[in-house]
Amino acid sequence: MNENYNNDEIDLFDLFETLWGGKWLIGCIVVISTLLGFGYTKLSQPVYRASATYSVNVYSVAGQQICGVQDQMKCLSKQMEQVVSDHLIDGWAASDESVSLSTAIPSPLAAYETQLKESSQQTTAFIKAKALAEIQAIESISNASLLSTERVATHMLNAKRVIQSIDSGQTVISFGPVGIAKVAPHSSRILALSIMLSGMVGCTIVLLRDTIRKREISKAQG
């Protein structure tokens, strides 16, 4: 056991000695790779993301009709996510109660806030128009027995509540503050990977070179 331990210790020492002997080659590979990575981060097109959360103040009549009692809030949120997506300014996308926009050249925060305000106004106008159309459709029903059903009465009540909320100054959705963050390229991550991978490549080259050298010496001696 001691002999095996000593052999392992000698092997580790030889390995370290081999790598130390090739330190300049490894260092050159790491430096070149790091410079290439640094150049890539400077020359590549940056990507920025503007994002903001939103909250729903008034749910659509259609959403209230579609969603049942079970998991109603989850269903209503999903319905409104589609409505919000349909009325966002070009480039914005909605997901999980937030909106985002990717761009290479970010605009001032005020410009994004104006876009989201316009989207909120368009969404509010759309939901109100749908509620008015719902009331008109119900009022056009000539069947008295159908009009007196609980379902129709609920639809009418929901539509009137939506209109009343909007007429009182409530917007359908409210956006939070807009934030802008650089999402690519990740300079620190790229440099760290360049150093790590180039170090591994350099060590591999040094070890392969040493293995080939030892094999040639062994053949010459044999």
GIPE-V781285 format. One record per backbone hydrogen bond with DSSP energy under -1.0 kcal/mol. CO is the residue of the C=O (numbers start at 1). NH is the residue of the N-H. If there is no record, write none. Layout:
CO_NH ; CO_NH
//
This chain:
1_5 ; 2_6 ; 3_7 ; 4_8 ; 5_9 ; 6_10 ; 7_11 ; 8_12 ; 9_13 ; 10_14 ; 11_15 ; 12_16 ; 13_17 ; 14_18 ; 15_19 ; 16_20 ; 17_21 ; 18_22 ; 20_23 ; 22_26 ; 23_27 ; 24_28 ; 25_29 ; 26_30 ; 27_31 ; 28_32 ; 29_33 ; 30_34 ; 31_35 ; 32_36 ; 33_37 ; 34_38 ; 35_39 ; 36_40 ; 37_41 ; 38_42 ; 39_43 ; 40_44 ; 47_183 ; 47_184 ; 48_103 ; 49_181 ; 50_101 ; 51_179 ; 52_99 ; 53_176 ; 55_174 ; 60_64 ; 61_65 ; 62_66 ; 63_67 ; 69_72 ; 71_75 ; 72_76 ; 73_77 ; 74_78 ; 75_79 ; 76_80 ; 77_81 ; 78_82 ; 79_83 ; 80_84 ; 81_85 ; 82_86 ; 89_92 ; 93_100 ; 97_54 ; 98_95 ; 99_52 ; 100_93 ; 101_50 ; 103_48 ; 108_112 ; 109_113 ; 110_114 ; 111_115 ; 112_116 ; 113_117 ; 114_118 ; 115_119 ; 116_120 ; 117_121 ; 118_122 ; 119_123 ; 120_124 ; 121_125 ; 122_126 ; 123_127 ; 124_128 ; 125_129 ; 126_130 ; 127_131 ; 128_132 ; 129_133 ; 130_134 ; 131_135 ; 132_136 ; 133_137 ; 134_138 ; 135_139 ; 136_140 ; 138_141 ; 143_147 ; 144_148 ; 146_149 ; 149_153 ; 150_154 ; 151_155 ; 152_156 ; 153_157 ; 154_158 ; 155_159 ; 156_160 ; 157_161 ; 158_162 ; 159_163 ; 160_164 ; 161_165 ; 162_166 ; 163_167 ; 164_168 ; 165_170 ; 166_169 ; 172_57 ; 172_58 ; 174_55 ; 179_51 ; 181_49 ; 184_47 ; 185_187 ; 186_190 ; 187_191 ; 188_192 ; 189_193 ; 190_194 ; 191_195 ; 192_196 ; 193_197 ; 194_198 ; 195_199 ; 196_200 ; 197_201 ; 198_202 ; 199_203 ; 200_204 ; 201_205 ; 202_206 ; 203_207 ; 204_208 ; 205_209 ; 206_210 ; 207_211 ; 208_212 ; 209_213 ; 210_214 ; 211_215 ; 212_216 ; 213_217 ; 214_218 ; 215_219 ; 216_220 ; 217_221 ; 218_222
//
